[in-house]
Amino acid sequence: MRNAVNAGFEVLMGPDADDKVRKVAIAAAVIGFASHLLLWALHNSGQLTIEGDSMELVKSPLSALYTPFSILLAYEVYQLIRTIPESFSSSVGKQYEIATLLVVRDILKRLSDVNSSEGWEISSDVGFLLVECAAFLALFYTSLAYHNLKKGADDSATLSEEVSIFILTKKAIANLMLVVFAVIALSSLTSWIAAVQDGGGSVDRTIFFLDFFTFLILADILILLISYWFYTDFRNLARNTGFVLSTVIIRVAISAAGVSSMVLFTLSGVLGIAILRMFATNQPVGDSS
């Protein structure tokens, strides 16, 4: 069983697999950007007619950025799943990177909408754009803080047998989450294509990410409960519970709309920074839960 879990993780999410997936994602992003730009050009010149809600994807050349960002976001989700066996902090750090890219994609989409309108309404368009930028800065700062913490962490400690078993358990959960990722991605894509054919096809951040973060919360709670078998101190409980709470807030922010979503994204970043400041110092050796 142990060999099967390790082998499955190595084949699907090991360094070699990650390198291949990264190259495929970059190539797909470039091709997707060029294809989306071509669709805009054909639609703008009248050679191709796109109707329904999906027409928002060809409003301006900036709309073409939506496709490559979506592909890069999918790769970041893959990276997030890879970090599950490492630690809660590594996983949450990736979640902030994903939230940051989601906000950036929303900003670019809003800019393409504003660009195609007759004028800017200072009270709504520009005002909400400023709120989105503030949320981006908060999330970006949090992502950098997590990255710096990871760089300064000491990974040279020898792992005990219990910790090795815990990491093996998290690898098994990561393997399951990769299957969930593939199923949700395929389901979201087919549902969107069907909606386009029916005259719908509008795009927002809830597509795929709402369902995925729901399963991610369940996985985090499962890991938190399993960690009790190996760690019993309140410090780990408080820290990891805070990380789970941060994931829940990100999930709620994804489902929210307007200013509320940006406030929640910012709140998740503030919570993450607070947890870092409280628990980054004097971290016990071997604490990788």
N, C-alpha and C positions, 0 to 999 in steps of 0.2 A: 504493500500500500504506500509506504513512504517513498519507495523508488518510483512508483507510478506518478505520484503527485509531483515530485521533483522533476521527473522527466517531462511531464506534461507542461509544467511551468517553464522549463528551460526551452522546450521546443516552441511554445507559443509566445513567451514573453522574456526569453533570455536575451543577452546582449546581441547575438547574431540575428535573432528574430526582430528585435527592436530596430536594428540597423536597416534591415530589409523593409520593414513597415514604414520607417521614416522616409526612405528613398521613394517608396511607392506613394506615400502621402504628398511629398513635395511635387513629384511628377504629376499626380492627379490634380493638385492645386493649380499648377501652371496650366494644364490642359483645361481644367474647369474654368479658370479665369478667361482664357482665350475663347473657349466655346460660348461662355456667357456674354462676352463682349461681342462676339459674332452675332448672337441672337439679338442683342440690342441694336446693332447696326442694321440687320435685316428688318427688324420691326420698325426702326426709325425711318428707313428708306421706303417702307411700304411693301417690301417683297415678302414679308411674313406678318401674318395677323395673329396677335395674341390677345385673347379676351378673358374676361373674368377677373377674379382677385389676383391671379398670378401675373397680371399685367404690371403690378407694382415692382416686379423684378426686372423690368426693362424700361423703367421711367427715365433713367439717365445712365451715362457710362459708369458712375459710381456704384450703381446697382450691381455691376459685374463683380465687385469685391465680395459680395455676399457668398458666392460659391466657394472661392478659395478659403475664406475664413471658416466656412462650415466644415470643409475638409480638414483644415488644421485643427479645428475644435474636436473633430472625431479622433484625430491622432492624439490630442491631449487627453481625451478620455481613456484611450488605450494606455497612455503613460500613467494616468491616475491609477488604473487597475494594476499596473506593474509595481506601483509603490505600496500597495496594500500590505505585502509581507514585511516591509521595512519598519514602519512605525505609524502611529496615528498622525504625528506631526508632519511626516513626509506626505501622507495621503491628503491631509487638509491643505498643505501647501499647494499641491496640484489642483485642489478644488478652487482655491483662490485664483490660480492662473486661468482656469476655465471660466470662472465668473468674470474675470477681467476681460478675457477675449469675447465673452458674450456681450458685455457692455460696449466694447469697442465695435462689435458688429452692429449693435443697435444704433450707435452713434453714426456709423457710416450709412446705415439704412435711412436714418432720419435726415442726414445731410443730402442724400439723393432725393428724398421727398421734398425737402425745402428748396433744393436747386431747381426742381421742376415746377414749383409753384410760382405764382405771379409776384408774391412779395412775402416778406417775413413779418410775422406777428410777434412783436417784441415780448408781449405778455405770455405767449404760449410756446412758440417754436424755439426762440432763442433762450427763453427762460428754462425750458425743460432740457435743452441742450447743455446749458451750464450745470444743471443738476446731474446730468449723466456724466459730464466731465469730472465733477467733484467725486462721484462714486467711483469712476475709473481711477482717479488719483489715490483714493483710499485703498482700493483693492490692489493697485499696483504696488503701493508702498508695503502693504501686508505681504504680498508675494515676494518682494525683495527681502523683507525681514526674515521670512521663512527660509529663503535661499541662503542668506548669510548665516543663519543659525545652523543650517545643514552643513555648510562649508566648515564651520568651526567645531562641529561635533567630533568626538573621538570614537572612531569605529574600530579601534584596535583591541578592544576588550574581548577576552575569550568568552564565548557563549556557553552557558551551562546546558545540560541535557534538557532541562525543563524549557528553557528559552528556545532551544532548537526545535522542540516539539511544538511550541506555540507558533513559531515562524512557519513550520510545516503546515499547521492548521490554517494559518492565514494564506498560505500559497494555495491550499485547496479552495478556500473561499474566493481567492483571486481568479482561479480557473473557472469557477462557477459564474463569477461576475463577467468574465469575458464572453461566456455563452449568452448571458443575459444581454450584454452589450450588443452582440451580433443579432439576436432576436429582435430587440427593440429597434435597432437601426433599420433592419429589413422591414419590420412592420410599419415604422414611421414613413419610410420611403414609399412603400407601396400604397399606404393610405393617402399620402400627399399626391402621388401620381393619379390615383383614382379621383381625388378631389379636383385636380386640374381638369380632368376629362369631364367633370360635372359642372364646370364653370367656377369652381372655387380655387383653392390652391394658395391662399394667403400664407405668409410665413411669419413666424414669431419664435421667440426663444423657448416656448413651451413644447414645440415639436422635438421629440426624442428626450430632451433634457429633463422634462418634468417627470416622466416615467423612470428614467435612469436614476435620477437622484432619489426617487422613492425607494428603489431597490438598494441604492448605496447607503441610505439611512438604515435600512434593515440589516445590511451587512455590517455596518459600523456598530450597531447595537449588539449583534451577535458576537462580534470580536470583543466588545466591551464585557459582555457576560462571560465569555470564555477566558478572558484575561484574569478573572477572579480566581481561576484555578491555579494561576501562576503568581499573581500579585495581589496582595491583600491590604496594602497601605492606602490610606485615604488620599495621599498626594496623587497617586496614579488615577484613582477614581475621579477626583475633582478635575484633573487635567483632561483626561480622556472624555469625561462627560461634557466638559466645555467644548471639546472638539466636535462631539456629536451634535451639540446644540448649535454650533456654528454651521454644520452641514444642514440642519433642519432650517435655519434661517435662510441659507442660500436657496434651498428648495422652495420655500415660501416666496422668496423674492422672484424666483423664476416664474411662478404662477401669478404674481401680482402684476398690476399695470400702473402706468403713469409714475408719478413722483413716489408713490408708496414703494414700488419695486426698487428704485434707486436708494431710498432711505434704508430699506432692508439690506441691500447689498453693502451699503456703507456700514451699517450696524454689524454685519458679519465680519467686516474688516476690522472694525474697532474692537470687537470681541476677540478676534484672533490676535491682535497686537497686545491686548491686555493679558491674554493667556501666556503669550511669549514672555512678556515682561515679568510675570509672576513666577513662571516655572523654568525659564531659560537658565537662571543662575543656580548653581549648586545642584545640578542634575545628578542623580545617583548613577554610578557606573553600571552599565549593562541594562539600563532602562530603555528598552526599545519597543515598548508596548504601544 
